[in-house]
Amino acid sequence: MDRRLLVLASLAALMSGQAVAQTASTPATAPPANGAKASTYDEDELIHRASDFMGVTAETAGGIIEKTFKDQGRPTAYIAGEEGSAAFVAGVRYGKGLLYMKGRPAMTVYWQGPSVGFDAGGNGSRVFVLCYNLQYPDAVFRRFPGVDGSAYFIGGLGVNYQRADDITLAPIRAGVGFRLGANVGYLSYSRHRNIIPF
């Protein structure tokens, strides 16, 4: 009798431990259970974060962020990271950063993708991506098609838009290198680094 109670108590403790572990890991990735919308960031907050991260003046970051706020509204998340890209007609881009959302822990995100167009050169960039209508972190893991134009000679700063379903990403890039042209392609965001960009 005592042995059965001991086994049942051990099983109950094990199951409750697993339930607690699952509950603890759920908030980082799952959508809000009550259907609540993700909190948004205000313009001043992101201007300061972008200028600090990218090493540009608040006025420079403010001009681009003000434009994206006018076009898209208030973002629900942002990614701060670095990337490298190169092209000669066909090109590739690889990056890594941290995804930030209010009330959730920061999460590492990788991205990679091909492009094709009238495009040549290479550049390395610090990237500050404004994420619109991203309601929970896992929703970023998909392909985002977009059109990009670059004109770098030593340095440059620019923004473009990528859309998938109702989520819009606006990567702001402060780049160094030599790059000139325009291309179409996509970026695939993932949890792990992928060497093959497709």
C-alpha angles and dihedrals in degrees: 000000000000090000092055091049090050092050092047092047090050092050092048091050091048093049093047089050090054091048091051091049091050092047091050093053097043101076094061096062114009125091116257109281094219094051092247117159120246117261117257135226124237124232099249092050092054095043090059094044093048095046092048093047098042096040095236131123120273088243092057094046090041094058094056096039091049089055093050091048089052091049100039111014125227118348122229095209144003138208122216114195151113134261144178129210140176135182146178102176088311116049146178134213130196129183147163132199149141121269114218126197127167113261094013133090118258113264130204114242130186127197135189137163149153129247138188131198146088092321136131137168139041138261144175118220145187105225130205109185120196110209119207124199092358100148099180133011100250091060089076092067100098141077119289115195119207149153119245134190122191135188110172124160105168092324145006147159126221147148136214135174130245122188136192120169105318096333120100125192122197110194113198109199129197101191141185122200140054117297134147130173148048131270146173124224143109141260120223113209116208145167093241137039113267118198094197105069098209 
